[in-house]
Amino acid sequence: MDTDFYITVFSIVFPIMFGLLAAFFLVIGLRGILTKRPFLLSNSWLLALMFVTFIPIILLPFYFALPDMDLTEMDLMEWLNPAIFTVILVMMCFALKGYVAYGVTDTSFREALLNALEKLQLPYEETLSTMRLTSIDADLQVSIQSWLGSGMIKVKQREHRSLLTEIVAEMNKHFSMSSAPIKLTTCIFYVVMGGLMVVGGIGMVFLFPKIL
């Protein structure tokens, strides 16, 4: 294959992917570190980033088969890579629903959620990992990893997604006005990852043309 094509793929496409990942990690990490306040963000942003990152990887074997592509000549290993990443991407579409919380503790997350439900006048029944909103028959599914300072919240019933958006908005308002305790482990990790992604992207820009 033409060397210029390799240079285009490795020194342009991959650095762009690294740049997008770096921007995502740095923006989220620095927001938590600089504001010193917990916040929630829709997982749709992360899902969109997964698509941008995985699609070029899925299509990579087809790039290398150009210009005289013959799909029947691609062996099992060449098909395996795009198949694996396609399955992962589909799985992420199901797993990355709802909102993710950054900088939270068990206490701060629970206080913000209860405050939001009170302001929206939503009676609830609380179990280990679910808030049953009794007036509208909706289930909020909650999970907290306090040692990482992160958590997730989603609604089981699709028809109540707009309500979840309102709840999250109220939780973010609560965090912005309160002095809730914050756990920055995830934010610090994101900043480190973002910095490494920047270095990796710059390295690809200058390294691959020399190798090829």
N, C-alpha and C positions, 0 to 999 in steps of 0.2 A: 504494500500500500504506500501511497505517496507520503513522504516524510512530513510534508506540510500539514497533512491531515492529522497525523499524530500530534504535532505541535499544537494545532488548533484545539484538539480534544483535551490534551493534558495541561497545556499552559494557559488556556482561556476558560474552558468549561469548568474544570475542577477548581481553579482559584475562585471563580464566581460562586460555586457551591460553598467553598470554605468561607468566603466572605459573608454570604447570607447566614450561615451557621454562626459565625463570629458575631455578627450584628445582633442576632437573636439572643445569644448568651450574654453579651455585654450589656445590652439594653436592660434586660431583666435583672441581671446581677447588680449592675450599678444603680438601678432604681431602688432596690432594697437597701443597698449599702449607703447611698447618699441621703435618701429620705428617712431611713431608719424607721420605716413603718411597713407593716404587712400589707399585702394587696392581693387581689384575685384577678386572674386573666383567663380569657376564654381559650380553651384547648384548640379551637379552630385555627389559631395562629400557628401552633405547633404542627397541626395536621397539614396545613398549607406548606409549611417548611419541609415536612417529610416528603410531600409530593415533589417539590422542587428538587430535593436532594436525591430521591430514589429514582425518579423517572430517567435521568441520564444514565444511572447505573444499570437500570433495567434494559435500556436501549444500547448499552455499550457493545455487546456482541454483534449487534446489527450494524453499528458504525464500522466495526472492523471488517465486516463481510463486504462492505462496499468497495469498489463500485460494481463488481461482478457477483452480487449476492446470490447464493443458492442455499436456501434454508434447509434443503434436504441433506446437504453436506455438513451441516453443523452437528457435532457429536453431542453426546449426553451432557458432558461437562459444560459445554458452551450454552446449553439450554438451562442447566441447573442454576446458574447464577441469576438470570432474570426471573426464573420461577420462584426462587427463594425470596428475593426482594419484593416480588409481586404479592406473595402470600403475607409477608410482613406488613406491607402497605395496607392490604385489605384488613388484616387484623387490627392495625392501628386505627382504621376508620371506625371500628366498633369500640375499641378501647378508649380512644381519645375523645370522649364526649364530656360535656359539662365544662367546669372551670377548675383551674388549679390555683391553689393559694401558695404564696411565697412569704417567708419570714414569720410564719405563724407558730404559735404553741397550742397545746390542747386547750388551755384556758382562754387565750385571746380569740381563737377561732370559734369556740362555743359561745363566748360572750357576744361576738359580732353576729353570729347566726341567730341567737335568741333575740337580740335587739332588733334585727331585721324582721323577724317573724312578728314581733310585737308591734312594730311600726306599721306593718302591712295588715295587721289584725288577722293573723292566720293562727288559729288554735292548732295545737300539735300534741302528738303522743311520741315520747322519746324512747327508743330502744338502743341497743348497743351501737349500731352503725346506721340507723335509719331514723329520720324524722317523718312521722306520718302526719300529713296535714289533713286533719279530720274533716274540715269543712268542704274540701274539694276532692277528697280521695286521691291525694297525690303523695308520693313517697320520695323524700330527699335522701339520697344515698351519700354518706359522708365517710371519708377515710383520712386519718391524720398520721403523718410520720413526724412526730414532734422532734425527734433527734436530728432530723434533717431540716426542720423548719418548713415543711411543705404539707400540703393536703389537697384533697379533691372533693368536689361536690357536684352532683348531677341529679337530675330528676328521672325517675324510672319511666314515667308516662310521657311520651313524645308531645302530647297536646299541651303540656304544661311548661314547655321550654321558655315561653315568654315570661312566665311567672318566675322561673329560675333567674332570668336576666334581671328582673326587678329585685329579687332577693340579694343577688350578688352586688347590684348597684348600692343597695342600702348597707351591705357589709363593708364595701369600699368607703362609703361615707363615714361609717363608724370608725374604721381604721384611720382615716384622714384627720378625724377630730379628737381621737382618744390617744392616750399614752400607753397603748397596749404593749406588753412585752414582745420582743422580736427575737427570732432565732435566725441567724444569717448564714447558716451552714450551706444551704443550697445556693444562695446568692453568691457567696465567695467561690464556691465550686464553679458556678456559671462564669464568673469573671476569669478564673484561671483557664477554663475551657475556651472561652472566647479569645483570650490572649494566645493560646496555643494554636487556635484556628487561624488567627491572623498571621502568625509566624509560618504555619504550614502553607497557607495560600501564597504568601510572598515567596516562599521557597520554591513552590511549583512554578511560579512565573519565570524564575531565573534558572531553575535546575533542569527542567525537562528539555528546553531548547538545546542545552549543552550536551545532554545525554543522547538526544536523537540526532 
